[in-house]
Amino acid sequence: MKVYEVVETMEMFRGEIIEDYYIIYEQTENKIFAKKNNHLFQQEKMVEKSIKIFKGNANSTLQKIKAYPVHRLAIGDIRETILKDFPGLFKNLNGSLT
């Protein structure tokens, strides 16, 4: 049996991106269990950390646009990486789009 448990989630860059988009940090524990003699035993446990971009609004379901594994990205490089893939996603400081 596989169990996926979201351990931590946090919205990133709130107020810095255009409307109806969300950038979410998520930490998930993935566990695999085996049944033996009417007991469950944990065989494996893996922690995944990722940054996910979602699109949606109050009247729709969020759709995942892209996910980035955090172990491949330094936290300081996340904004730069997202900007390369989605150049119009962030607002600039004066309120207009970048």
mmCIF file as gemmi writes it, N, C-alpha and C atoms, coordinates in Angstrom:
data_model
loop_
_atom_site.group_PDB
_atom_site.id
_atom_site.type_symbol
_atom_site.label_atom_id
_atom_site.label_alt_id
_atom_site.label_comp_id
_atom_site.label_asym_id
_atom_site.label_entity_id
_atom_site.label_seq_id
_atom_site.pdbx_PDB_ins_code
_atom_site.Cartn_x
_atom_site.Cartn_y
_atom_site.Cartn_z
_atom_site.occupancy
_atom_site.B_iso_or_equiv
_atom_site.pdbx_formal_charge
_atom_site.auth_seq_id
_atom_site.auth_asym_id
_atom_site.pdbx_PDB_model_num
ATOM 1 N N . MET Axp A 1 ? 0.84 -1.162 0 1 0 ? 1 A 1
ATOM 2 C CA . MET Axp A 1 ? 0 0 0 1 0 ? 1 A 1
ATOM 3 C C . MET Axp A 1 ? 0.898 1.242 0 1 0 ? 1 A 1
ATOM 4 N N . LYS Axp A 2 ? 0.493 2.241 -0.779 1 0 ? 2 A 1
ATOM 5 C CA . LYS Axp A 2 ? 1.229 3.503 -0.844 1 0 ? 2 A 1
ATOM 6 C C . LYS Axp A 2 ? 0.419 4.599 -0.165 1 0 ? 2 A 1
ATOM 7 N N . VAL Axp A 3 ? 1.123 5.436 0.599 1 0 ? 3 A 1
ATOM 8 C CA . VAL Axp A 3 ? 0.49 6.557 1.289 1 0 ? 3 A 1
ATOM 9 C C . VAL Axp A 3 ? 1.269 7.816 0.934 1 0 ? 3 A 1
ATOM 10 N N . TYR Axp A 4 ? 0.549 8.829 0.478 1 0 ? 4 A 1
ATOM 11 C CA . TYR Axp A 4 ? 1.144 10.126 0.159 1 0 ? 4 A 1
ATOM 12 C C . TYR Axp A 4 ? 0.565 11.144 1.139 1 0 ? 4 A 1
ATOM 13 N N . GLU Axp A 5 ? 1.424 11.743 1.939 1 0 ? 5 A 1
ATOM 14 C CA . GLU Axp A 5 ? 0.981 12.675 2.97 1 0 ? 5 A 1
ATOM 15 C C . GLU Axp A 5 ? 1.661 14.023 2.785 1 0 ? 5 A 1
ATOM 16 N N . VAL Axp A 6 ? 0.851 15.072 2.638 1 0 ? 6 A 1
ATOM 17 C CA . VAL Axp A 6 ? 1.397 16.423 2.543 1 0 ? 6 A 1
ATOM 18 C C . VAL Axp A 6 ? 1.747 16.87 3.959 1 0 ? 6 A 1
ATOM 19 N N . VAL Axp A 7 ? 3.038 17.141 4.175 1 0 ? 7 A 1
ATOM 20 C CA . VAL Axp A 7 ? 3.535 17.496 5.499 1 0 ? 7 A 1
ATOM 21 C C . VAL Axp A 7 ? 3.535 19.009 5.687 1 0 ? 7 A 1
ATOM 22 N N . GLU Axp A 8 ? 3.888 19.732 4.634 1 0 ? 8 A 1
ATOM 23 C CA . GLU Axp A 8 ? 3.979 21.192 4.721 1 0 ? 8 A 1
ATOM 24 C C . GLU Axp A 8 ? 3.603 21.791 3.383 1 0 ? 8 A 1
ATOM 25 N N . THR Axp A 9 ? 2.913 22.919 3.433 1 0 ? 9 A 1
ATOM 26 C CA . THR Axp A 9 ? 2.577 23.648 2.218 1 0 ? 9 A 1
ATOM 27 C C . THR Axp A 9 ? 2.606 25.141 2.534 1 0 ? 9 A 1
ATOM 28 N N . MET Axp A 10 ? 3.046 25.934 1.563 1 0 ? 10 A 1
ATOM 29 C CA . MET Axp A 10 ? 3.167 27.369 1.787 1 0 ? 10 A 1
ATOM 30 C C . MET Axp A 10 ? 3.077 28.094 0.444 1 0 ? 10 A 1
ATOM 31 N N . GLU Axp A 11 ? 2.274 29.16 0.41 1 0 ? 11 A 1
ATOM 32 C CA . GLU Axp A 11 ? 2.19 29.98 -0.794 1 0 ? 11 A 1
ATOM 33 C C . GLU Axp A 11 ? 3.423 30.883 -0.866 1 0 ? 11 A 1
ATOM 34 N N . MET Axp A 12 ? 4.045 30.941 -2.024 1 0 ? 12 A 1
ATOM 35 C CA . MET Axp A 12 ? 5.238 31.762 -2.22 1 0 ? 12 A 1
ATOM 36 C C . MET Axp A 12 ? 4.908 32.917 -3.161 1 0 ? 12 A 1
ATOM 37 N N . PHE Axp A 13 ? 5.647 33.999 -3.038 1 0 ? 13 A 1
ATOM 38 C CA . PHE Axp A 13 ? 5.556 35.158 -3.926 1 0 ? 13 A 1
ATOM 39 C C . PHE Axp A 13 ? 4.149 35.75 -3.972 1 0 ? 13 A 1
ATOM 40 N N . ARG Axp A 14 ? 3.434 35.695 -2.861 1 0 ? 14 A 1
ATOM 41 C CA . ARG Axp A 14 ? 2.077 36.254 -2.778 1 0 ? 14 A 1
ATOM 42 C C . ARG Axp A 14 ? 2.136 37.748 -3.063 1 0 ? 14 A 1
ATOM 43 N N . GLY Axp A 15 ? 1.275 38.219 -3.943 1 0 ? 15 A 1
ATOM 44 C CA . GLY Axp A 15 ? 1.236 39.629 -4.306 1 0 ? 15 A 1
ATOM 45 C C . GLY Axp A 15 ? 2.253 40.016 -5.366 1 0 ? 15 A 1
ATOM 46 N N . GLU Axp A 16 ? 3.146 39.114 -5.725 1 0 ? 16 A 1
ATOM 47 C CA . GLU Axp A 16 ? 4.183 39.404 -6.72 1 0 ? 16 A 1
ATOM 48 C C . GLU Axp A 16 ? 3.878 38.798 -8.086 1 0 ? 16 A 1
ATOM 49 N N . ILE Axp A 17 ? 2.85 37.959 -8.147 1 0 ? 17 A 1
ATOM 50 C CA . ILE Axp A 17 ? 2.521 37.321 -9.424 1 0 ? 17 A 1
ATOM 51 C C . ILE Axp A 17 ? 1.152 37.796 -9.901 1 0 ? 17 A 1
ATOM 52 N N . ILE Axp A 18 ? 0.886 37.57 -11.188 1 0 ? 18 A 1
ATOM 53 C CA . ILE Axp A 18 ? -0.371 38.043 -11.763 1 0 ? 18 A 1
ATOM 54 C C . ILE Axp A 18 ? -1.554 37.275 -11.174 1 0 ? 18 A 1
ATOM 55 N N . GLU Axp A 19 ? -2.727 37.855 -11.31 1 0 ? 19 A 1
ATOM 56 C CA . GLU Axp A 19 ? -3.952 37.302 -10.753 1 0 ? 19 A 1
ATOM 57 C C . GLU Axp A 19 ? -4.256 35.921 -11.32 1 0 ? 19 A 1
ATOM 58 N N . ASP Axp A 20 ? -4.85 35.082 -10.493 1 0 ? 20 A 1
ATOM 59 C CA . ASP Axp A 20 ? -5.296 33.726 -10.831 1 0 ? 20 A 1
ATOM 60 C C . ASP Axp A 20 ? -4.161 32.716 -10.979 1 0 ? 20 A 1
ATOM 61 N N . TYR Axp A 21 ? -2.964 33.055 -10.522 1 0 ? 21 A 1
ATOM 62 C CA . TYR Axp A 21 ? -1.845 32.103 -10.491 1 0 ? 21 A 1
ATOM 63 C C . TYR Axp A 21 ? -1.344 32.001 -9.059 1 0 ? 21 A 1
ATOM 64 N N . TYR Axp A 22 ? -0.863 30.821 -8.707 1 0 ? 22 A 1
ATOM 65 C CA . TYR Axp A 22 ? -0.359 30.57 -7.363 1 0 ? 22 A 1
ATOM 66 C C . TYR Axp A 22 ? 0.93 29.76 -7.474 1 0 ? 22 A 1
ATOM 67 N N . ILE Axp A 23 ? 1.907 30.105 -6.643 1 0 ? 23 A 1
ATOM 68 C CA . ILE Axp A 23 ? 3.15 29.34 -6.556 1 0 ? 23 A 1
ATOM 69 C C . ILE Axp A 23 ? 3.195 28.768 -5.146 1 0 ? 23 A 1
ATOM 70 N N . ILE Axp A 24 ? 3.219 27.437 -5.058 1 0 ? 24 A 1
ATOM 71 C CA . ILE Axp A 24 ? 3.081 26.743 -3.786 1 0 ? 24 A 1
ATOM 72 C C . ILE Axp A 24 ? 4.308 25.854 -3.539 1 0 ? 24 A 1
ATOM 73 N N . TYR Axp A 25 ? 4.892 25.989 -2.337 1 0 ? 25 A 1
ATOM 74 C CA . TYR Axp A 25 ? 5.92 25.06 -1.881 1 0 ? 25 A 1
ATOM 75 C C . TYR Axp A 25 ? 5.198 23.911 -1.187 1 0 ? 25 A 1
ATOM 76 N N . GLU Axp A 26 ? 5.616 22.677 -1.473 1 0 ? 26 A 1
ATOM 77 C CA . GLU Axp A 26 ? 4.96 21.523 -0.879 1 0 ? 26 A 1
ATOM 78 C C . GLU Axp A 26 ? 5.996 20.478 -0.49 1 0 ? 26 A 1
ATOM 79 N N . GLN Axp A 27 ? 5.864 19.966 0.722 1 0 ? 27 A 1
ATOM 80 C CA . GLN Axp A 27 ? 6.715 18.867 1.168 1 0 ? 27 A 1
ATOM 81 C C . GLN Axp A 27 ? 5.802 17.665 1.405 1 0 ? 27 A 1
ATOM 82 N N . THR Axp A 28 ? 6.115 16.552 0.764 1 0 ? 28 A 1
ATOM 83 C CA . THR Axp A 28 ? 5.279 15.361 0.81 1 0 ? 28 A 1
ATOM 84 C C . THR Axp A 28 ? 6.1 14.172 1.291 1 0 ? 28 A 1
ATOM 85 N N . GLU Axp A 29 ? 5.511 13.349 2.144 1 0 ? 29 A 1
ATOM 86 C CA . GLU Axp A 29 ? 6.121 12.087 2.536 1 0 ? 29 A 1
ATOM 87 C C . GLU Axp A 29 ? 5.424 10.969 1.773 1 0 ? 29 A 1
ATOM 88 N N . ASN Axp A 30 ? 6.197 10.194 1.054 1 0 ? 30 A 1
ATOM 89 C CA . ASN Axp A 30 ? 5.681 9.047 0.32 1 0 ? 30 A 1
ATOM 90 C C . ASN Axp A 30 ? 6.134 7.792 1.057 1 0 ? 30 A 1
ATOM 91 N N . LYS Axp A 31 ? 5.164 6.991 1.481 1 0 ? 31 A 1
ATOM 92 C CA . LYS Axp A 31 ? 5.479 5.797 2.27 1 0 ? 31 A 1
ATOM 93 C C . LYS Axp A 31 ? 4.902 4.572 1.588 1 0 ? 31 A 1
ATOM 94 N N . ILE Axp A 32 ? 5.64 3.477 1.676 1 0 ? 32 A 1
ATOM 95 C CA . ILE Axp A 32 ? 5.17 2.201 1.156 1 0 ? 32 A 1
ATOM 96 C C . ILE Axp A 32 ? 5.08 1.231 2.331 1 0 ? 32 A 1
ATOM 97 N N . PHE Axp A 33 ? 3.897 0.616 2.468 1 0 ? 33 A 1
ATOM 98 C CA . PHE Axp A 33 ? 3.648 -0.324 3.555 1 0 ? 33 A 1
ATOM 99 C C . PHE Axp A 33 ? 3.393 -1.715 2.99 1 0 ? 33 A 1
ATOM 100 N N . ALA Axp A 34 ? 3.734 -2.725 3.768 1 0 ? 34 A 1
ATOM 101 C CA . ALA Axp A 34 ? 3.444 -4.114 3.427 1 0 ? 34 A 1
ATOM 102 C C . ALA Axp A 34 ? 2.662 -4.738 4.575 1 0 ? 34 A 1
ATOM 103 N N . LYS Axp A 35 ? 1.762 -5.641 4.235 1 0 ? 35 A 1
ATOM 104 C CA . LYS Axp A 35 ? 0.967 -6.327 5.252 1 0 ? 35 A 1
ATOM 105 C C . LYS Axp A 35 ? 1.59 -7.692 5.518 1 0 ? 35 A 1
ATOM 106 N N . LYS Axp A 36 ? 1.805 -7.966 6.803 1 0 ? 36 A 1
ATOM 107 C CA . LYS Axp A 36 ? 2.37 -9.257 7.188 1 0 ? 36 A 1
ATOM 108 C C . LYS Axp A 36 ? 1.749 -9.651 8.525 1 0 ? 36 A 1
ATOM 109 N N . ASN Axp A 37 ? 1.106 -10.817 8.563 1 0 ? 37 A 1
ATOM 110 C CA . ASN Axp A 37 ? 0.462 -11.319 9.779 1 0 ? 37 A 1
ATOM 111 C C . ASN Axp A 37 ? -0.532 -10.307 10.359 1 0 ? 37 A 1
ATOM 112 N N . ASN Axp A 38 ? -1.366 -9.752 9.5 1 0 ? 38 A 1
ATOM 113 C CA . ASN Axp A 38 ? -2.397 -8.779 9.883 1 0 ? 38 A 1
ATOM 114 C C . ASN Axp A 38 ? -1.849 -7.482 10.479 1 0 ? 38 A 1
ATOM 115 N N . HIS Axp A 39 ? -0.615 -7.141 10.167 1 0 ? 39 A 1
ATOM 116 C CA . HIS Axp A 39 ? -0.009 -5.888 10.604 1 0 ? 39 A 1
ATOM 117 C C . HIS Axp A 39 ? 0.598 -5.185 9.399 1 0 ? 39 A 1
ATOM 118 N N . LEU Axp A 40 ? 0.59 -3.864 9.432 1 0 ? 40 A 1
ATOM 119 C CA . LEU Axp A 40 ? 1.235 -3.088 8.379 1 0 ? 40 A 1
ATOM 120 C C . LEU Axp A 40 ? 2.635 -2.688 8.837 1 0 ? 40 A 1
ATOM 121 N N . PHE Axp A 41 ? 3.595 -2.881 7.957 1 0 ? 41 A 1
ATOM 122 C CA . PHE Axp A 41 ? 4.971 -2.498 8.229 1 0 ? 41 A 1
ATOM 123 C C . PHE Axp A 41 ? 5.438 -1.529 7.154 1 0 ? 41 A 1
ATOM 124 N N . GLN Axp A 42 ? 6.039 -0.435 7.6 1 0 ? 42 A 1
ATOM 125 C CA . GLN Axp A 42 ? 6.56 0.543 6.65 1 0 ? 42 A 1
ATOM 126 C C . GLN Axp A 42 ? 7.845 0.004 6.04 1 0 ? 42 A 1
ATOM 127 N N . GLN Axp A 43 ? 7.873 -0.077 4.708 1 0 ? 43 A 1
ATOM 128 C CA . GLN Axp A 43 ? 9.048 -0.575 4.012 1 0 ? 43 A 1
ATOM 129 C C . GLN Axp A 43 ? 9.953 0.546 3.539 1 0 ? 43 A 1
ATOM 130 N N . GLU Axp A 44 ? 9.351 1.611 3.029 1 0 ? 44 A 1
ATOM 131 C CA . GLU Axp A 44 ? 10.115 2.736 2.482 1 0 ? 44 A 1
ATOM 132 C C . GLU Axp A 44 ? 9.46 4.048 2.89 1 0 ? 44 A 1
ATOM 133 N N . LYS Axp A 45 ? 10.306 5.077 2.952 1 0 ? 45 A 1
ATOM 134 C CA . LYS Axp A 45 ? 9.811 6.434 3.193 1 0 ? 45 A 1
ATOM 135 C C . LYS Axp A 45 ? 10.693 7.387 2.416 1 0 ? 45 A 1
ATOM 136 N N . MET Axp A 46 ? 10.065 8.256 1.646 1 0 ? 46 A 1
ATOM 137 C CA . MET Axp A 46 ? 10.796 9.229 0.847 1 0 ? 46 A 1
ATOM 138 C C . MET Axp A 46 ? 10.135 10.591 1.011 1 0 ? 46 A 1
ATOM 139 N N . VAL Axp A 47 ? 10.945 11.622 1.223 1 0 ? 47 A 1
ATOM 140 C CA . VAL Axp A 47 ? 10.435 12.985 1.353 1 0 ? 47 A 1
ATOM 141 C C . VAL Axp A 47 ? 10.698 13.719 0.044 1 0 ? 47 A 1
ATOM 142 N N . GLU Axp A 48 ? 9.66 14.311 -0.513 1 0 ? 48 A 1
ATOM 143 C CA . GLU Axp A 48 ? 9.782 15.1 -1.731 1 0 ? 48 A 1
ATOM 144 C C . GLU Axp A 48 ? 9.434 16.55 -1.42 1 0 ? 48 A 1
ATOM 145 N N . LYS Axp A 49 ? 10.265 17.453 -1.913 1 0 ? 49 A 1
ATOM 146 C CA . LYS Axp A 49 ? 10.007 18.888 -1.776 1 0 ? 49 A 1
ATOM 147 C C . LYS Axp A 49 ? 9.888 19.455 -3.175 1 0 ? 49 A 1
ATOM 148 N N . SER Axp A 50 ? 8.832 20.241 -3.406 1 0 ? 50 A 1
ATOM 149 C CA . SER Axp A 50 ? 8.626 20.778 -4.745 1 0 ? 50 A 1
ATOM 150 C C . SER Axp A 50 ? 7.967 22.142 -4.688 1 0 ? 50 A 1
ATOM 151 N N . ILE Axp A 51 ? 8.142 22.873 -5.781 1 0 ? 51 A 1
ATOM 152 C CA . ILE Axp A 51 ? 7.456 24.135 -6.015 1 0 ? 51 A 1
ATOM 153 C C . ILE Axp A 51 ? 6.499 23.883 -7.17 1 0 ? 51 A 1
ATOM 154 N N . LYS Axp A 52 ? 5.224 24.202 -6.966 1 0 ? 52 A 1
ATOM 155 C CA . LYS Axp A 52 ? 4.225 23.953 -8 1 0 ? 52 A 1
ATOM 156 C C . LYS Axp A 52 ? 3.541 25.251 -8.384 1 0 ? 52 A 1
ATOM 157 N N . ILE Axp A 53 ? 3.281 25.408 -9.673 1 0 ? 53 A 1
ATOM 158 C CA . ILE Axp A 53 ? 2.552 26.565 -10.188 1 0 ? 53 A 1
ATOM 159 C C . ILE Axp A 53 ? 1.152 26.1 -10.561 1 0 ? 53 A 1
ATOM 160 N N . PHE Axp A 54 ? 0.161 26.794 -10.017 1 0 ? 54 A 1
ATOM 161 C CA . PHE Axp A 54 ? -1.241 26.49 -10.293 1 0 ? 54 A 1
ATOM 162 C C . PHE Axp A 54 ? -1.92 27.698 -10.919 1 0 ? 54 A 1
ATOM 163 N N . LYS Axp A 55 ? -2.941 27.402 -11.727 1 0 ? 55 A 1
ATOM 164 C CA . LYS Axp A 55 ? -3.773 28.452 -12.317 1 0 ? 55 A 1
ATOM 165 C C . LYS Axp A 55 ? -5.216 28.158 -11.937 1 0 ? 55 A 1
ATOM 166 N N . GLY Axp A 56 ? -5.942 29.21 -11.572 1 0 ? 56 A 1
ATOM 167 C CA . GLY Axp A 56 ? -7.348 29.051 -11.222 1 0 ? 56 A 1
ATOM 168 C C . GLY Axp A 56 ? -7.845 30.279 -10.501 1 0 ? 56 A 1
ATOM 169 N N . ASN Axp A 57 ? -9.147 30.305 -10.235 1 0 ? 57 A 1
ATOM 170 C CA . ASN Axp A 57 ? -9.734 31.423 -9.49 1 0 ? 57 A 1
ATOM 171 C C . ASN Axp A 57 ? -10.804 30.89 -8.553 1 0 ? 57 A 1
ATOM 172 N N . ALA Axp A 58 ? -11.545 31.786 -7.912 1 0 ? 58 A 1
ATOM 173 C CA . ALA Axp A 58 ? -12.553 31.388 -6.929 1 0 ? 58 A 1
ATOM 174 C C . ALA Axp A 58 ? -13.672 30.559 -7.548 1 0 ? 58 A 1
ATOM 175 N N . ASN Axp A 59 ? -13.87 30.669 -8.856 1 0 ? 59 A 1
ATOM 176 C CA . ASN Axp A 59 ? -14.961 29.957 -9.524 1 0 ? 59 A 1
ATOM 177 C C . ASN Axp A 59 ? -14.499 28.72 -10.279 1 0 ? 59 A 1
ATOM 178 N N . SER Axp A 60 ? -13.238 28.311 -10.112 1 0 ? 60 A 1
ATOM 179 C CA . SER Axp A 60 ? -12.748 27.15 -10.851 1 0 ? 60 A 1
ATOM 180 C C . SER Axp A 60 ? -11.805 26.324 -9.99 1 0 ? 60 A 1
ATOM 181 N N . THR Axp A 61 ? -11.551 25.12 -10.442 1 0 ? 61 A 1
ATOM 182 C CA . THR Axp A 61 ? -10.59 24.235 -9.793 1 0 ? 61 A 1
ATOM 183 C C . THR Axp A 61 ? -9.188 24.647 -10.205 1 0 ? 61 A 1
ATOM 184 N N . LEU Axp A 62 ? -8.247 24.552 -9.27 1 0 ? 62 A 1
ATOM 185 C CA . LEU Axp A 62 ? -6.859 24.86 -9.612 1 0 ? 62 A 1
ATOM 186 C C . LEU Axp A 62 ? -6.303 23.794 -10.549 1 0 ? 62 A 1
ATOM 187 N N . GLN Axp A 63 ? -5.569 24.238 -11.55 1 0 ? 63 A 1
ATOM 188 C CA . GLN Axp A 63 ? -4.91 23.329 -12.483 1 0 ? 63 A 1
ATOM 189 C C . GLN Axp A 63 ? -3.406 23.475 -12.307 1 0 ? 63 A 1
ATOM 190 N N . LYS Axp A 64 ? -2.714 22.342 -12.136 1 0 ? 64 A 1
ATOM 191 C CA . LYS Axp A 64 ? -1.262 22.396 -12 1 0 ? 64 A 1
ATOM 192 C C . LYS Axp A 64 ? -0.653 22.657 -13.366 1 0 ? 64 A 1
ATOM 193 N N . ILE Axp A 65 ? 0.162 23.712 -13.45 1 0 ? 65 A 1
ATOM 194 C CA . ILE Axp A 65 ? 0.799 24.104 -14.697 1 0 ? 65 A 1
ATOM 195 C C . ILE Axp A 65 ? 2.185 23.468 -14.804 1 0 ? 65 A 1
ATOM 196 N N . LYS Axp A 66 ? 2.958 23.515 -13.711 1 0 ? 66 A 1
ATOM 197 C CA . LYS Axp A 66 ? 4.309 22.967 -13.725 1 0 ? 66 A 1
ATOM 198 C C . LYS Axp A 66 ? 4.765 22.722 -12.302 1 0 ? 66 A 1
ATOM 199 N N . ALA Axp A 67 ? 5.676 21.761 -12.134 1 0 ? 67 A 1
ATOM 200 C CA . ALA Axp A 67 ? 6.264 21.474 -10.825 1 0 ? 67 A 1
ATOM 201 C C . ALA Axp A 67 ? 7.779 21.434 -10.964 1 0 ? 67 A 1
ATOM 202 N N . TYR Axp A 68 ? 8.452 21.941 -9.949 1 0 ? 68 A 1
ATOM 203 C CA . TYR Axp A 68 ? 9.917 21.959 -9.913 1 0 ? 68 A 1
ATOM 204 C C . TYR Axp A 68 ? 10.382 21.236 -8.648 1 0 ? 68 A 1
ATOM 205 N N . PRO Axp A 69 ? 11.188 20.194 -8.766 1 0 ? 69 A 1
ATOM 206 C CA . PRO Axp A 69 ? 11.747 19.578 -7.561 1 0 ? 69 A 1
ATOM 207 C C . PRO Axp A 69 ? 12.718 20.549 -6.894 1 0 ? 69 A 1
ATOM 208 N N . VAL Axp A 70 ? 12.576 20.745 -5.596 1 0 ? 70 A 1
ATOM 209 C CA . VAL Axp A 70 ? 13.403 21.712 -4.892 1 0 ? 70 A 1
ATOM 210 C C . VAL Axp A 70 ? 14.828 21.218 -4.74 1 0 ? 70 A 1
ATOM 211 N N . HIS Axp A 71 ? 15.051 19.916 -4.635 1 0 ? 71 A 1
ATOM 212 C CA . HIS Axp A 71 ? 16.423 19.433 -4.459 1 0 ? 71 A 1
ATOM 213 C C . HIS Axp A 71 ? 17.313 19.773 -5.646 1 0 ? 71 A 1
ATOM 214 N N . ARG Axp A 72 ? 16.719 20.125 -6.76 1 0 ? 72 A 1
ATOM 215 C CA . ARG Axp A 72 ? 17.5 20.534 -7.929 1 0 ? 72 A 1
ATOM 216 C C . ARG Axp A 72 ? 17.66 22.047 -8.017 1 0 ? 72 A 1
ATOM 217 N N . LEU Axp A 73 ? 16.949 22.777 -7.168 1 0 ? 73 A 1
ATOM 218 C CA . LEU Axp A 73 ? 16.98 24.237 -7.215 1 0 ? 73 A 1
ATOM 219 C C . LEU Axp A 73 ? 17.369 24.797 -5.855 1 0 ? 73 A 1
ATOM 220 N N . ALA Axp A 74 ? 18.243 25.764 -5.861 1 0 ? 74 A 1
ATOM 221 C CA . ALA Axp A 74 ? 18.492 26.536 -4.642 1 0 ? 74 A 1
ATOM 222 C C . ALA Axp A 74 ? 17.332 27.506 -4.48 1 0 ? 74 A 1
ATOM 223 N N . ILE Axp A 75 ? 16.958 27.793 -3.248 1 0 ? 75 A 1
ATOM 224 C CA . ILE Axp A 75 ? 15.808 28.667 -2.996 1 0 ? 75 A 1
ATOM 225 C C . ILE Axp A 75 ? 15.983 30.012 -3.703 1 0 ? 75 A 1
ATOM 226 N N . GLY Axp A 76 ? 17.194 30.546 -3.729 1 0 ? 76 A 1
ATOM 227 C CA . GLY Axp A 76 ? 17.438 31.829 -4.388 1 0 ? 76 A 1
ATOM 228 C C . GLY Axp A 76 ? 17.254 31.775 -5.889 1 0 ? 76 A 1
ATOM 229 N N . ASP Axp A 77 ? 17.327 30.585 -6.48 1 0 ? 77 A 1
ATOM 230 C CA . ASP Axp A 77 ? 17.198 30.436 -7.93 1 0 ? 77 A 1
ATOM 231 C C . ASP Axp A 77 ? 15.779 30.126 -8.387 1 0 ? 77 A 1
ATOM 232 N N . ILE Axp A 78 ? 14.86 29.929 -7.447 1 0 ? 78 A 1
ATOM 233 C CA . ILE Axp A 78 ? 13.499 29.54 -7.824 1 0 ? 78 A 1
ATOM 234 C C . ILE Axp A 78 ? 12.826 30.614 -8.669 1 0 ? 78 A 1
ATOM 235 N N . ARG Axp A 79 ? 12.889 31.867 -8.232 1 0 ? 79 A 1
ATOM 236 C CA . ARG Axp A 79 ? 12.263 32.954 -8.989 1 0 ? 79 A 1
ATOM 237 C C . ARG Axp A 79 ? 12.857 33.046 -10.396 1 0 ? 79 A 1
ATOM 238 N N . GLU Axp A 80 ? 14.174 32.975 -10.498 1 0 ? 80 A 1
ATOM 239 C CA . GLU Axp A 80 ? 14.834 33.075 -11.795 1 0 ? 80 A 1
ATOM 240 C C . GLU Axp A 80 ? 14.431 31.926 -12.714 1 0 ? 80 A 1
ATOM 241 N N . THR Axp A 81 ? 14.333 30.729 -12.165 1 0 ? 81 A 1
ATOM 242 C CA . THR Axp A 81 ? 13.933 29.566 -12.959 1 0 ? 81 A 1
ATOM 243 C C . THR Axp A 81 ? 12.501 29.705 -13.457 1 0 ? 81 A 1
ATOM 244 N N . ILE Axp A 82 ? 11.61 30.158 -12.581 1 0 ? 82 A 1
ATOM 245 C CA . ILE Axp A 82 ? 10.213 30.348 -12.983 1 0 ? 82 A 1
ATOM 246 C C . ILE Axp A 82 ? 10.112 31.441 -14.041 1 0 ? 82 A 1
ATOM 247 N N . LEU Axp A 83 ? 10.874 32.525 -13.859 1 0 ? 83 A 1
ATOM 248 C CA . LEU Axp A 83 ? 10.85 33.623 -14.838 1 0 ? 83 A 1
ATOM 249 C C . LEU Axp A 83 ? 11.292 33.167 -16.225 1 0 ? 83 A 1
ATOM 250 N N . LYS Axp A 84 ? 12.233 32.256 -16.294 1 0 ? 84 A 1
ATOM 251 C CA . LYS Axp A 84 ? 12.685 31.746 -17.601 1 0 ? 84 A 1
ATOM 252 C C . LYS Axp A 84 ? 11.567 30.991 -18.301 1 0 ? 84 A 1
ATOM 253 N N . ASP Axp A 85 ? 10.806 30.198 -17.533 1 0 ? 85 A 1
ATOM 254 C CA . ASP Axp A 85 ? 9.723 29.398 -18.118 1 0 ? 85 A 1
ATOM 255 C C . ASP Axp A 85 ? 8.443 30.205 -18.327 1 0 ? 85 A 1
ATOM 256 N N . PHE Axp A 86 ? 8.191 31.183 -17.448 1 0 ? 86 A 1
ATOM 257 C CA . PHE Axp A 86 ? 6.963 31.98 -17.501 1 0 ? 86 A 1
ATOM 258 C C . PHE Axp A 86 ? 7.313 33.459 -17.32 1 0 ? 86 A 1
ATOM 259 N N . PRO Axp A 87 ? 7.83 34.117 -18.355 1 0 ? 87 A 1
ATOM 260 C CA . PRO Axp A 87 ? 8.313 35.497 -18.201 1 0 ? 87 A 1
ATOM 261 C C . PRO Axp A 87 ? 7.234 36.502 -17.808 1 0 ? 87 A 1
ATOM 262 N N . GLY Axp A 88 ? 5.982 36.25 -18.086 1 0 ? 88 A 1
ATOM 263 C CA . GLY Axp A 88 ? 4.924 37.199 -17.751 1 0 ? 88 A 1
ATOM 264 C C . GLY Axp A 88 ? 4.222 36.923 -16.438 1 0 ? 88 A 1
ATOM 265 N N . LEU Axp A 89 ? 4.713 35.965 -15.668 1 0 ? 89 A 1
ATOM 266 C CA . LEU Axp A 89 ? 4.025 35.562 -14.449 1 0 ? 89 A 1
ATOM 267 C C . LEU Axp A 89 ? 4.193 36.564 -13.301 1 0 ? 89 A 1
ATOM 268 N N . PHE Axp A 90 ? 5.348 37.186 -13.192 1 0 ? 90 A 1
ATOM 269 C CA . PHE Axp A 90 ? 5.597 38.114 -12.085 1 0 ? 90 A 1
ATOM 270 C C . PHE Axp A 90 ? 5.266 39.535 -12.498 1 0 ? 90 A 1
ATOM 271 N N . LYS Axp A 91 ? 4.743 40.302 -11.543 1 0 ? 91 A 1
ATOM 272 C CA . LYS Axp A 91 ? 4.535 41.741 -11.725 1 0 ? 91 A 1
ATOM 273 C C . LYS Axp A 91 ? 5.857 42.42 -11.393 1 0 ? 91 A 1
ATOM 274 N N . ASN Axp A 92 ? 6.096 43.584 -11.984 1 0 ? 92 A 1
ATOM 275 C CA . ASN Axp A 92 ? 7.273 44.335 -11.518 1 0 ? 92 A 1
ATOM 276 C C . ASN Axp A 92 ? 6.845 45.264 -10.404 1 0 ? 92 A 1
ATOM 277 N N . LEU Axp A 93 ? 7.761 46 -9.822 1 0 ? 93 A 1
ATOM 278 C CA . LEU Axp A 93 ? 7.477 46.772 -8.601 1 0 ? 93 A 1
ATOM 279 C C . LEU Axp A 93 ? 6.463 47.891 -8.8 1 0 ? 93 A 1
ATOM 280 N N . ASN Axp A 94 ? 6.324 48.439 -9.989 1 0 ? 94 A 1
ATOM 281 C CA . ASN Axp A 94 ? 5.371 49.531 -10.167 1 0 ? 94 A 1
ATOM 282 C C . ASN Axp A 94 ? 3.965 49.043 -10.515 1 0 ? 94 A 1
ATOM 283 N N . GLY Axp A 95 ? 3.731 47.726 -10.455 1 0 ? 95 A 1
ATOM 284 C CA . GLY Axp A 95 ? 2.398 47.195 -10.642 1 0 ? 95 A 1
ATOM 285 C C . GLY Axp A 95 ? 2.067 46.736 -12.036 1 0 ? 95 A 1
ATOM 286 N N . SER Axp A 96 ? 2.882 47.079 -13.03 1 0 ? 96 A 1
ATOM 287 C CA . SER Axp A 96 ? 2.622 46.58 -14.372 1 0 ? 96 A 1
ATOM 288 C C . SER Axp A 96 ? 3.288 45.225 -14.533 1 0 ? 96 A 1
ATOM 289 N N . LEU Axp A 97 ? 2.972 44.55 -15.608 1 0 ? 97 A 1
ATOM 290 C CA . LEU Axp A 97 ? 3.529 43.224 -15.838 1 0 ? 97 A 1
ATOM 291 C C . LEU Axp A 97 ? 4.966 43.313 -16.33 1 0 ? 97 A 1
ATOM 292 N N . THR Axp A 98 ? 5.776 42.312 -15.945 1 0 ? 98 A 1
ATOM 293 C CA . THR Axp A 98 ? 7.165 42.246 -16.417 1 0 ? 98 A 1
ATOM 294 C C . THR Axp A 98 ? 7.214 41.665 -17.796 1 0 ? 98 A 1
